[in-house]
Amino acid sequence: MRVVIAEDSAVLREGLVQLLADRGHEVCAAVADAGSLVAAVREERPDVAVVDIRMPPTHTDEGLRAALELRSEFPETGVLVFSQYIETRYAARLLERNAAGVGYLLKDRVADVADFTAALERVAAGGTALDPEVVRQLLAVRGAVSGLAALTARERDVLALMAEGRSNTAIAAALVITDGAVEKHVASIFGKLGLEKSGSDNRRVLAVLQYFNR
């Protein structure tokens, strides 16, 4: 992967650079503020950008606003928000137009380097990678919306795990059910959300998009 990193902590920024370089990825730029992030992506056109939320000058939401700008200007570039904070309003906006190539992980909940790099690779390839707590809070915000009413409780559980970017096998392990049962739930979700099989569309991504856009 070709990666741009935006992180105002010099120690964490350099740590991410070394971590990715050790695994054969190219870090095109590592910057400390949102303006430099946008400029770097415009110049380097990376596969994915790793973005902190709170950066100079105000340390509030610069990173997320920059992420939204990048998603609009460069939809082919994946964006992985990597932060200590959950901003549900911005997270929903990142997902509402196109969930493909979007991730949101919490720094203090990433316990394994392999999990982080796998999530980054998934986002770069057009998938999703959402921390379960981010999913839970987004669901709490949108849970009262009736668009998902046709799904059973188990189907909602499966869809939430799909939103985290988990495979059918990983979903089966998390819910302690068989792979076949997961396949049936996924097929039912696609049917209830009106997602017909297509050679060009990733129905898992479209299902996640509907999940957050209703």
Secondary structure, 3 states (H helix, E strand, C coil): CEEEEECCCHHHHHHHHHHHHHCCCEEEEEECCHHHHHHHHHHHCCCEEEECCCCCCCCCCHHHHHHHHHHHHCCCCEEEEEECCCCHHHHHHHHHCCCCCEEEEEHHHCCCHHHHHHHHHHHHCCCEEECHHHHHHHHHHHCCCHHHCCCCHHHHHHHHHHHCCCCHHHHHHHHCCCHHHHHHHHHHHHHHCCCCCCCCCCHHHHHHHHHHCC
